[in-house]
């Protein structure tokens, strides 16, 4: 690519600054591949951990939901208060400091010292408030349930400190071109968690239906499970200290934080922080409603194995977000730079083309993923249903939530990309307004429904509203994008989704036929065990993939050729598909 005058001006302006020392020696492509591989392996291990946890304590069972609540609160609170501050407010200053003659040694030492003090104090206060937190974030829980949740939370809330430490050290390493450690550290966390759950199963046995789980639960089980997960989060942070010591400049405790640029950076990032605040508070309130199902389930004669709770809801979201993370996020990251440059230069016609291109390219993986999740909802749910006698009912409960979430997948990805359009124009105010409107409407509907519906129905209501309001959010984003930058030829976008959708539906029919033959609709082989469900997903997924590709080629879907053609230059086996 030829150098532009802007690139020349930037080189002249930078002069002899040590900025180049913060570029990875192997290049950004190698660094991106290293980070992506770490993320992928971590996600795979995360799925294994989630499936094992269901074997250990159930999936639609009391302890499963109570532990899920206690173990999720630290992550949400961290994202709410600490994560947003570190990633949005401090990181820009950290990047600037890395270009100073001392490579940011002084700033980094002060930042790390401040972070440790603030995180430590904040974590102590949160841990002391474990019981009030459990009361505020649950619905209709009995005193024994709250007591168990508090016991778990006392051991899990210290994770807030280590989550924050991991984020700060990780961003310091990224600013100094040490990208791999930050993305690979969660692999260690997941390995420890898998070891903790595996040893728990050996020591205390698997979850079995029909027992009074709460009455038989012991302090040893609480400590082993909750403290073990906290050790994993701690290890994820502590392992980063070693590469931190190797970045080439001394880091020591330093006090005095005036002049760190926190006030000015906070003003710039205020809208983004407000967006994160609204989104995470809304998430806590949604999960509070879903927790009501746990209380309701305890009063059912059959144990309520078919009633999904917080574990089931989080697992369903974990599954449906995977295609978005693998396909949409990677494509959007590449296109974002082009969008930002076009916006900066005032080339709005080119910006509209990039918006259109991105949305059309997302159509292929998103529509296939949506249909695949709908067809395989049962076996996918069974993977995380545990091994108890009622595991098929638990898997079916998760599967129902998967279907509801899958219906909103195309709009979720489109929303994500249109939000990036505003950010590319350095507009964080509009995304905040959109999030506020959607959160207010969705929470209003959810809590209004909770007034008249029984608790066991609330997980289906909340998850269904998620998909519905993805549609509403897309309409809002679309209108604001068109009003500000003009029509991005939405008709061709709809056409791309329609073509990909028809191909996906035909592939889905083929997959459903195979699933029927494997007992997917008659509690047969597909439901017998976790390995059986895994084999079913692999076989049906493979059949659907082949049929989908053949249909895309037969229908001559333009977006398919656009994706395959560049890959075929490097992978000869794909050349026939691109013709």
Helices and strands as residue ranges (DSSP letters): H 5-14, G 18-22, H 28-57, H 62-77, I 78-83, H 84-84, I 85-90, H 91-97, H 105-128, H 130-136, H 143-156, H 159-175, H 179-204, H 213-216, H 219-222, I 223-227, H 228-245, H 262-268, H 270-297, H 310-323, I 324-328, H 329-344, H 348-375, H 377-383, H 391-406, H 409-424, H 429-450, H 455-485, H 490-517, H 525-528, H 530-554, H 558-570, G 572-574, H 575-578
